[in-house]
């Protein structure tokens, strides 16, 4: 849930409310910081939005739940509530054909999956199944956001269940674009096609300390 901050600007009329909403959407589109974007580029990788723009026909992307944020507390998470919660979801077209897509944003929590993050993926997967359209995942994430505990782990259960339900019904395509651990590797293993980038992509069960 997104709470509009009424202390900024003058949202007392419709025009003010719209201006505030547009400012929030622009903040979500920019991402956490220019520094985080530069760090991603320095690794030879694109941001989640840049990847989606390359995949889909120009101007066709329609984003879902852009202003979604997590509700977790503890481990300092309550002070870090970025919009999108580290995953961009939506649909667009590829050569005119409707495609549903989600992309991990490594700049936000290393692309790790929490409750809100998972719920966004569940929704876009359900939409793809209902529409009978292909689902493309652009993976670049650290697996479960373990600070959120069982809520994050349950989120992966929902993804795996949908992977299974979609099998043989719609094409599921996974593109591995960075180090993907745990559930970020398990889900692609359940899909129809997995593409990797030489010297960049990694899929592994978990880290050595677990």
C-alpha positions as CSV (number, residue, x, y, z in Angstrom):
1,X,0.0,0.0,0.0
2,X,1.3,3.5,-0.9
3,X,0.5,6.4,1.5
4,X,0.5,9.8,-0.2
5,X,2.5,12.3,1.9
6,X,0.2,15.3,2.4
7,X,2.9,17.4,4.0
8,X,4.6,18.0,0.7
9,X,3.3,20.6,-1.7
10,X,-0.4,21.6,-1.6
11,X,-2.5,18.5,-2.5
12,X,-5.7,20.2,-1.4
13,X,-7.2,20.1,-4.9
14,X,-7.2,17.6,-7.8
15,X,-4.3,19.3,-9.6
16,X,-2.1,19.1,-6.5
17,X,-2.9,15.5,-6.0
18,X,-2.1,14.6,-9.6
19,X,1.2,16.6,-9.4
20,X,2.1,14.6,-6.3
21,X,1.3,11.3,-7.9
22,X,3.3,12.2,-11.0
23,X,6.3,13.1,-8.8
24,X,6.0,9.7,-7.0
25,X,5.9,7.9,-10.3
26,X,8.9,9.7,-11.5
27,X,10.7,8.8,-8.3
28,X,9.9,5.2,-8.9
29,X,11.1,5.3,-12.5
30,X,14.4,6.8,-11.5
31,X,15.2,4.1,-8.9
32,X,17.1,4.4,-5.7
33,X,20.0,6.7,-6.8
34,X,22.2,7.7,-9.6
35,X,25.1,6.0,-7.7
36,X,23.3,2.7,-7.7
37,X,22.7,3.0,-11.4
38,X,26.3,3.8,-12.1
39,X,27.4,0.8,-10.0
40,X,25.2,-1.5,-12.1
41,X,26.5,0.0,-15.4
42,X,30.1,-0.4,-14.1
43,X,29.5,-4.2,-13.9
44,X,28.5,-4.1,-17.6
45,X,24.9,-4.6,-16.7
46,X,21.7,-2.7,-17.5
47,X,19.0,-1.7,-15.0
48,X,15.7,-3.5,-15.0
49,X,13.9,-0.8,-16.9
50,X,16.6,-0.5,-19.5
51,X,16.3,-4.3,-20.1
52,X,12.6,-4.1,-20.5
53,X,12.9,-1.2,-22.9
54,X,15.3,-3.4,-25.1
55,X,13.0,-6.4,-24.9
56,X,9.6,-4.8,-25.8
57,X,8.4,-2.8,-28.7
58,X,9.0,0.9,-28.2
59,X,6.4,2.6,-26.0
60,X,4.4,-0.6,-25.5
61,X,5.2,-1.3,-21.8
62,X,2.4,-0.9,-19.2
63,X,3.6,-1.2,-15.7
64,X,1.7,-2.9,-12.8
65,X,2.0,-1.8,-9.2
66,X,4.7,0.7,-9.7
67,X,4.3,2.3,-6.3
68,X,4.2,-1.0,-4.3
69,X,6.4,-1.0,-1.2
70,X,7.1,-3.6,1.5
71,X,5.6,-3.5,5.0
72,X,8.4,-5.2,6.8
73,X,10.0,-4.1,10.1
74,X,13.2,-5.1,11.7
75,X,16.8,-5.2,10.5
76,X,16.4,-1.5,9.5
77,X,13.9,-2.3,6.7
78,X,11.4,0.1,8.0
79,X,13.7,2.9,7.1
80,X,14.2,1.6,3.6
81,X,11.0,1.4,1.6
82,X,11.7,2.0,-2.0
83,X,9.0,2.0,-4.6
84,X,8.6,-1.1,-6.8
85,X,10.2,-3.2,-4.0
86,X,13.0,-4.3,-6.3
87,X,11.0,-5.8,-9.2
88,X,9.4,-4.2,-12.3
89,X,6.3,-5.9,-13.6
90,X,3.9,-5.4,-16.5
91,X,3.2,-6.2,-20.1
92,X,3.9,-5.0,-23.6
93,X,4.4,-6.4,-27.0
94,X,7.3,-8.1,-28.9
95,X,6.8,-7.6,-32.6
96,X,3.2,-6.9,-31.9
97,X,2.5,-9.9,-29.7
98,X,1.4,-9.4,-26.1
99,X,4.1,-10.5,-23.6
100,X,4.1,-10.3,-19.8
101,X,7.4,-9.6,-18.1
102,X,9.0,-9.1,-14.7
103,X,12.6,-7.9,-14.1
104,X,14.5,-7.9,-10.9
105,X,16.1,-4.5,-10.0
106,X,19.5,-5.4,-8.5
107,X,19.8,-1.8,-7.3
108,X,17.1,-2.4,-4.7
109,X,18.0,-5.0,-2.0
110,X,20.2,-6.8,-4.5
111,X,17.0,-7.8,-6.3
112,X,16.1,-10.0,-3.3
113,X,12.5,-11.2,-3.0
114,X,10.3,-10.1,-0.1
115,X,6.6,-10.4,0.4
116,X,5.5,-7.4,-1.7
117,X,8.1,-8.2,-4.4
118,X,6.6,-11.8,-4.6
119,X,3.0,-10.6,-4.7
120,X,3.8,-8.4,-7.7
121,X,5.3,-11.5,-9.5
122,X,2.3,-13.6,-8.5
123,X,0.0,-11.1,-10.0
124,X,1.8,-10.8,-13.4
125,X,2.1,-14.6,-13.6
126,X,-1.7,-14.9,-13.0
127,X,-2.3,-12.3,-15.7
128,X,-0.1,-14.1,-18.2
129,X,-1.9,-17.4,-17.5
130,X,-5.3,-15.8,-17.8
131,X,-4.4,-14.1,-21.1
132,X,-2.7,-17.2,-22.5
133,X,0.4,-15.0,-23.3
134,X,4.1,-15.7,-22.9
135,X,5.9,-14.8,-19.6
136,X,9.5,-13.5,-19.7
137,X,11.5,-13.1,-16.5
138,X,14.7,-11.0,-16.5
139,X,16.5,-12.4,-13.5
140,X,19.2,-10.6,-11.5
141,X,18.5,-11.3,-7.9
142,X,20.0,-12.6,-4.7
143,X,17.2,-15.0,-3.8
144,X,15.0,-14.6,-0.8
145,X,15.1,-11.4,1.3
146,X,15.8,-13.4,4.4
147,X,15.2,-10.4,6.7
148,X,11.5,-10.9,6.0
149,X,11.6,-14.5,7.2
150,X,8.8,-16.9,6.2
151,X,6.9,-14.2,4.3
152,X,9.7,-14.1,1.7
153,X,10.1,-17.8,1.6
154,X,6.3,-18.3,1.1
155,X,6.5,-15.9,-1.8
156,X,8.7,-18.3,-3.7
157,X,6.3,-21.1,-3.0
158,X,3.7,-19.1,-4.8
159,X,6.0,-18.5,-7.8
160,X,6.9,-22.2,-8.1
161,X,3.2,-23.2,-7.9
162,X,2.4,-20.8,-10.8
163,X,5.4,-22.1,-12.8
164,X,4.0,-25.6,-12.5
165,X,0.4,-24.5,-13.3
166,X,1.6,-22.5,-16.4
167,X,3.7,-25.4,-17.7
168,X,2.4,-26.6,-21.0
169,X,-0.2,-23.7,-21.0
170,X,2.0,-20.7,-21.8
171,X,5.6,-20.3,-22.9
172,X,7.8,-19.4,-19.9
173,X,11.2,-17.8,-20.8
174,X,13.9,-17.0,-18.2
175,X,16.9,-14.7,-19.0
176,X,19.7,-14.9,-16.4
177,X,21.5,-11.6,-16.3
178,X,23.6,-11.8,-13.1
179,X,24.2,-13.8,-10.0
180,X,21.0,-15.7,-9.2
181,X,20.8,-17.7,-5.9
182,X,18.2,-19.9,-4.3
183,X,14.7,-19.3,-5.6
184,X,16.0,-16.9,-8.3
185,X,17.6,-20.0,-9.8
186,X,14.9,-22.6,-8.9
187,X,12.0,-20.8,-10.7
188,X,13.9,-20.5,-14.0
189,X,14.7,-24.2,-13.8
190,X,11.0,-24.9,-14.0
191,X,10.5,-22.8,-17.1
192,X,10.7,-23.8,-20.8
193,X,13.7,-21.8,-21.9
194,X,16.7,-20.5,-19.9
195,X,19.2,-18.0,-21.5
196,X,22.4,-17.0,-19.8
197,X,25.1,-14.4,-20.5
198,X,28.7,-15.7,-20.8
199,X,30.9,-14.6,-17.9
200,X,28.0,-12.7,-16.2
201,X,25.2,-15.1,-15.4
202,X,25.3,-17.5,-12.4
203,X,22.8,-20.0,-11.0
204,X,23.5,-21.6,-7.7
205,X,21.6,-23.3,-4.9
206,X,22.7,-20.9,-2.1
207,X,25.8,-19.2,-0.7
208,X,28.6,-21.0,1.0
209,X,27.7,-19.8,4.5
210,X,24.2,-21.3,4.4
